[in-house]
Amino acid sequence: MHLLILTQACLDIEYFPSIFKKMIIIILRKSNKPDYIKSNAYRSITLECTIDKTLKSIATELLNYLIETYDLLPANHFEAHPQCIIKDTIMILSENIYKTWKHEEIFMIVFMNIAETFNNVHHNKLIHNMKQRYISLQIIKLIQSFLTKWTTQLCFNETISIDINIEARIPQESSLSPILFMLYNTEFLEIIEISDLTLGFIDDIVYDISELTIQRNIKRLQKILSKSEKWKEKHDTQFKLSKYILIHFICNIRLDITIDIQLNNTTISSSKEAHYLDMIFDQKLKFHSHLKYIIKKDIRFVLALSNITRITWDISFKYIKRLYTQ
């Protein structure tokens, strides 16, 4: 009852309590790293207040309702829509490749990934995008209150730091974060022409082109990538250069295309396969590499499960079954 009254009051006055915007980040060392001076030798665990989950869930549901009712986000950004999962993105991508092959065209894809997904979101631009889509002012004010005046403390080797103010970011662990990020970068998915296709799942973006000749593919794709560079500069965002992958999907087994794309000072090299959304796509969609990857992954799981189920651990069958089924 107390939680209901608190949540309703927050919605009425469009305010997200500051007590909910304090968190502690615990820094843990990763095992078997050669150099612990580097930041990637550590992992972080964020501890937040759990009472605010009800308020964030309600705000998320309200935004989802508005997005679905009034088509506020591109239909091809699958994480933005309820009941859309990774498999939908993979299925559409595969079907488009097969469809292109029926017309004897060459299907070209650039896989991209936005760096520091939630940490580089600028609040003013996010609020501007929400207003552009005519989202209720009451919800916008609640989101504004949610975004501002976050503080954190770092905990390392049982030493806790002083409060650190967080300016431009979206809390990564929040249920609100994915949908807010999509409202922030929705223009990124709308820069293509109607005849082209783009797919998105949070920070994983795919641009694809299909033409009869490789030269026309390259020309159209470079035009799209140039627009994406302008979006990047406008939003002060970075792409992970290591995640730029170019693949020419070909159905002619005698044809081998290895043409690269030059984008400003970056060369996007042509590859024979790409790892996208836990799926390995190869040029001819044979999925041999993906099968090897799955088998290797399953073997590691079975070995880990067998270690856990040793008789000396005395773990009951129901917990073992739960681990297996999940």
C-alpha positions as CSV (number, residue, x, y, z in Angstrom):
1,M,0.0,0.0,0.0
2,H,2.8,2.4,0.9
3,L,4.6,1.6,-2.4
4,L,1.4,2.3,-4.4
5,I,0.9,5.7,-2.7
6,L,4.6,6.6,-3.3
7,T,4.5,5.6,-7.0
8,Q,1.2,7.4,-7.7
9,A,2.6,10.6,-6.0
10,C,5.8,10.4,-8.2
11,L,3.6,10.2,-11.3
12,D,1.4,13.0,-10.2
13,I,4.1,15.5,-9.4
14,E,6.4,14.2,-12.3
15,Y,9.3,13.6,-9.9
16,F,11.8,10.7,-9.5
17,P,13.1,10.7,-5.9
18,S,16.8,11.5,-5.5
19,I,17.1,8.7,-2.9
20,F,16.5,6.2,-5.7
21,K,19.4,7.7,-7.8
22,K,22.3,6.6,-5.6
23,M,24.3,3.5,-6.5
24,I,27.4,1.7,-5.6
25,I,29.7,0.2,-8.2
26,I,31.8,-2.7,-7.0
27,I,35.0,-3.2,-9.0
28,L,36.2,-6.8,-9.3
29,R,39.3,-8.2,-10.9
30,K,38.9,-10.7,-13.7
31,S,41.0,-13.8,-13.3
32,N,44.1,-14.7,-15.3
33,K,44.6,-11.3,-16.8
34,P,48.3,-10.4,-17.8
35,D,48.1,-6.7,-17.0
36,Y,45.9,-5.3,-14.2
37,I,46.8,-1.7,-15.1
38,K,44.4,-1.9,-18.0
39,S,40.7,-1.2,-17.3
40,N,39.4,-4.2,-19.2
41,A,41.1,-6.4,-16.6
42,Y,38.2,-5.5,-14.3
43,R,34.5,-6.0,-14.2
44,S,31.9,-3.9,-12.4
45,I,28.7,-4.8,-10.5
46,T,26.3,-2.0,-9.9
47,L,24.0,-2.0,-6.8
48,E,21.0,0.2,-6.9
49,C,17.9,0.8,-4.9
50,T,15.2,-1.8,-5.7
51,I,12.1,0.1,-4.5
52,D,12.1,2.3,-7.6
53,K,11.6,-0.7,-9.9
54,T,7.8,-0.3,-9.8
55,L,8.0,3.3,-10.9
56,K,10.5,2.5,-13.7
57,S,8.4,-0.4,-14.9
58,I,5.3,1.8,-15.1
59,A,7.2,4.4,-17.0
60,T,8.5,1.7,-19.4
61,E,5.0,0.4,-20.0
62,L,3.6,3.9,-20.7
63,L,6.4,4.5,-23.2
64,N,5.8,1.1,-24.8
65,Y,2.1,1.8,-25.1
66,L,2.7,5.1,-26.8
67,I,5.4,3.7,-29.2
68,E,3.1,0.8,-30.3
69,T,-0.1,2.8,-30.6
70,Y,1.4,5.8,-32.5
71,D,4.4,4.1,-34.3
72,L,6.9,6.4,-32.7
73,L,9.9,4.2,-33.4
74,P,11.0,2.3,-36.5
75,A,9.4,-1.1,-36.9
76,N,12.8,-2.6,-37.7
77,H,14.4,-1.8,-34.3
78,F,13.2,-5.0,-32.6
79,E,14.2,-4.4,-29.0
80,A,11.9,-1.4,-29.1
81,H,8.7,-3.5,-29.5
82,P,7.2,-5.9,-27.1
83,Q,7.3,-9.6,-28.0
84,C,10.1,-9.0,-30.5
85,I,13.2,-11.0,-29.8
86,I,16.7,-11.6,-31.3
87,K,15.4,-14.5,-33.4
88,D,13.1,-12.1,-35.3
89,T,16.1,-9.9,-36.4
90,I,18.1,-13.0,-37.5
91,M,15.1,-14.5,-39.4
92,I,14.4,-11.3,-41.3
93,L,18.0,-10.8,-42.2
94,S,18.3,-14.4,-43.5
95,E,15.0,-14.2,-45.4
96,N,16.1,-11.0,-47.1
97,I,19.4,-12.6,-48.2
98,Y,17.5,-15.6,-49.8
99,K,15.0,-13.2,-51.4
100,T,17.8,-11.3,-53.0
101,W,19.5,-14.4,-54.3
102,K,16.3,-15.4,-56.1
103,H,16.6,-12.2,-58.1
104,E,20.3,-13.1,-58.8
105,E,21.5,-10.0,-56.9
106,I,24.4,-9.4,-54.6
107,F,23.5,-8.8,-51.0
108,M,25.9,-6.6,-49.0
109,I,25.9,-5.9,-45.3
110,V,27.8,-3.7,-42.9
111,F,27.6,-4.7,-39.3
112,M,28.1,-1.8,-36.8
113,N,28.1,-1.4,-33.1
114,I,27.7,1.9,-31.1
115,A,30.4,2.2,-28.4
116,E,29.6,3.0,-24.8
117,T,25.9,2.6,-25.5
118,F,24.2,4.1,-22.4
119,N,27.1,6.2,-21.1
120,N,27.2,8.6,-24.0
121,V,23.5,9.6,-24.2
122,H,23.1,13.3,-23.9
123,H,20.0,14.2,-22.0
124,N,19.0,17.4,-23.9
125,K,19.1,15.5,-27.2
126,L,17.0,12.7,-25.8
127,I,14.4,15.0,-24.4
128,H,14.3,16.9,-27.7
129,N,13.7,13.6,-29.6
130,M,10.9,12.7,-27.2
131,K,9.2,16.1,-27.8
132,Q,9.6,15.6,-31.5
133,R,7.5,12.4,-31.2
134,Y,4.8,14.2,-29.2
135,I,5.3,12.1,-26.1
136,S,3.2,13.3,-23.1
137,L,4.8,16.2,-21.3
138,Q,4.0,14.5,-18.0
139,I,6.1,11.5,-19.0
140,I,8.9,13.7,-20.4
141,K,9.2,15.6,-17.1
142,L,9.3,12.3,-15.1
143,I,12.1,11.1,-17.5
144,Q,13.9,14.4,-17.0
145,S,13.8,13.9,-13.3
146,F,14.9,10.3,-13.7
147,L,18.0,11.3,-15.7
148,T,19.4,14.0,-13.6
149,K,21.4,14.2,-10.4
150,W,22.6,10.6,-10.3
151,T,25.5,9.8,-7.9
152,T,27.7,6.8,-7.5
153,Q,30.4,5.4,-5.2
154,L,33.2,3.1,-6.3
155,C,34.0,0.2,-4.1
156,F,37.4,-1.4,-4.6
157,N,39.3,-3.6,-2.2
158,E,36.8,-2.8,0.5
159,T,37.5,0.9,0.1
160,I,34.5,3.1,-0.8
161,S,35.0,6.4,-2.6
162,I,33.1,9.7,-2.1
163,D,30.0,10.5,-4.1
164,I,30.7,11.0,-7.8
165,N,28.2,13.0,-9.9
166,I,27.1,11.4,-13.1
167,E,26.2,13.9,-15.8
168,A,25.5,12.4,-19.3
169,R,24.4,8.8,-19.1
170,I,21.4,6.4,-18.8
171,P,21.6,3.9,-15.9
172,Q,22.5,0.7,-17.7
173,E,20.8,-1.6,-15.3
174,S,17.4,0.1,-15.5
175,S,14.4,-1.4,-17.3
176,L,13.9,2.1,-18.8
177,S,17.3,2.3,-20.4
178,P,16.8,0.3,-23.6
179,I,13.7,2.2,-24.7
180,L,15.3,5.6,-23.8
181,F,18.4,4.7,-25.8
182,M,16.2,3.8,-28.8
183,L,14.4,7.1,-28.6
184,Y,17.8,8.7,-28.6
185,N,19.2,7.0,-31.6
186,T,16.1,6.4,-33.7
187,E,17.3,8.9,-36.3
188,F,20.2,6.6,-36.9
189,L,17.8,4.0,-38.3
190,E,15.9,6.4,-40.4
191,I,18.7,7.8,-42.5
192,I,18.4,5.1,-45.2
193,E,16.3,5.2,-48.4
194,I,13.0,3.3,-48.6
195,S,14.4,0.6,-50.8
196,D,17.2,-0.2,-48.4
197,L,17.0,-2.1,-45.1
198,T,18.3,-1.5,-41.7
199,L,17.9,-3.6,-38.6
200,G,18.7,-2.7,-35.0
201,F,18.8,-4.4,-31.6
202,I,20.0,-2.0,-28.9
203,D,23.5,-0.9,-30.1
204,D,23.9,-3.6,-32.8
205,I,23.0,-2.1,-36.2
206,V,22.9,-3.6,-39.7
207,Y,22.8,-1.8,-43.0
208,D,22.2,-3.9,-46.1
209,I,22.0,-3.2,-49.8
210,S,21.1,-5.5,-52.7
211,E,22.0,-4.7,-56.4
212,L,22.9,-6.6,-59.5
213,T,26.5,-5.2,-59.5
214,I,29.0,-4.8,-56.7
215,Q,29.9,-1.3,-57.8
216,R,26.3,-0.1,-57.3
217,N,26.2,-1.8,-53.9
218,I,29.4,0.0,-52.8
219,K,28.2,3.4,-54.0
220,R,24.8,3.2,-52.2
221,L,26.4,1.8,-49.0
222,Q,29.0,4.5,-48.9
223,K,26.2,7.1,-49.2
224,I,24.4,5.5,-46.2
225,L,27.6,5.3,-44.1
226,S,28.4,9.0,-44.8
227,K,25.0,9.9,-43.4
228,S,25.7,7.7,-40.3
229,E,29.0,9.7,-39.8
230,K,27.0,12.9,-39.8
231,W,24.6,11.4,-37.2
232,K,27.6,10.3,-35.1
233,E,29.1,13.9,-35.1
234,K,25.7,15.4,-34.3
235,H,25.2,13.2,-31.3
236,D,28.9,13.1,-30.2
237,T,28.8,9.3,-30.5
238,Q,31.5,6.8,-31.4
239,F,31.3,3.5,-33.3
240,K,33.5,0.5,-32.3
241,L,35.9,0.3,-35.2
242,S,36.6,-3.4,-34.4
243,K,32.9,-4.1,-34.9
244,Y,32.8,-2.7,-38.5
245,I,32.3,-5.8,-40.6
246,L,31.5,-5.9,-44.3
247,I,30.2,-9.1,-46.0
248,H,29.2,-9.8,-49.5
249,F,26.6,-12.5,-49.5
250,I,26.8,-14.5,-52.7
251,C,24.9,-17.5,-54.0
252,N,27.3,-18.2,-56.9
253,I,29.9,-20.6,-55.4
254,R,32.5,-19.6,-58.1
255,L,32.3,-15.9,-57.2
256,D,34.6,-14.6,-54.6
257,I,34.2,-10.9,-53.7
258,T,36.7,-9.2,-51.3
259,I,36.2,-5.5,-52.0
260,D,36.7,-3.2,-49.0
261,I,34.9,0.2,-48.3
262,Q,36.8,3.3,-47.5
263,L,35.0,5.6,-45.0
264,N,36.9,8.8,-44.2
265,N,40.1,7.5,-42.6
266,T,38.6,4.1,-41.8
267,T,38.8,1.0,-44.0
268,I,36.0,-1.4,-43.6
269,S,37.5,-4.7,-44.6
270,S,35.6,-7.4,-46.4
271,S,35.1,-10.6,-44.3
272,K,33.8,-14.1,-45.0
273,E,31.8,-14.2,-41.8
274,A,30.5,-12.1,-39.0
275,H,29.3,-12.7,-35.4
276,Y,26.0,-10.9,-35.0
277,L,23.5,-11.3,-32.1
278,D,25.1,-14.6,-31.0
279,M,24.9,-15.9,-34.6
280,I,27.7,-16.4,-37.1
281,F,26.7,-15.5,-40.6
282,D,28.9,-16.7,-43.5
283,Q,28.9,-15.5,-47.1
284,K,26.9,-18.5,-48.4
285,L,24.7,-19.0,-45.3
286,K,26.0,-22.5,-44.8
287,F,26.4,-21.9,-41.0
288,H,29.2,-24.4,-40.6
289,S,31.2,-21.9,-38.3
290,H,28.1,-21.3,-36.3
291,L,27.5,-25.1,-35.7
292,K,31.1,-25.4,-34.5
293,Y,30.6,-22.4,-32.2
294,I,27.4,-23.9,-30.7
295,I,29.0,-27.3,-30.2
296,K,32.0,-25.7,-28.4
297,K,29.7,-23.6,-26.3
298,D,27.6,-26.6,-25.3
299,I,30.7,-28.6,-24.4
300,R,31.8,-25.9,-22.0
301,F,28.4,-25.8,-20.4
302,V,28.2,-29.6,-20.0
303,L,31.7,-29.6,-18.4
304,A,30.8,-26.8,-16.0
305,L,27.5,-28.6,-15.1
306,S,29.4,-31.8,-14.5
307,N,31.7,-30.0,-12.1
308,I,28.8,-28.5,-10.2
309,T,27.0,-31.8,-9.9
310,R,29.8,-33.7,-8.2
311,I,28.6,-35.8,-5.3
312,T,30.8,-33.9,-2.9
313,W,28.9,-30.7,-3.6
314,D,25.6,-32.3,-2.4
315,I,23.4,-30.3,-4.8
316,S,19.8,-31.5,-5.1
317,F,18.4,-32.7,-8.4
318,K,15.8,-29.9,-8.7
319,Y,18.5,-27.2,-8.8
320,I,20.5,-29.1,-11.3
321,K,17.4,-29.5,-13.5
322,R,16.8,-25.7,-13.2
323,L,20.3,-25.0,-14.4
324,Y,19.9,-27.4,-17.3
325,T,16.6,-26.1,-18.5
326,Q,17.6,-22.4,-18.3
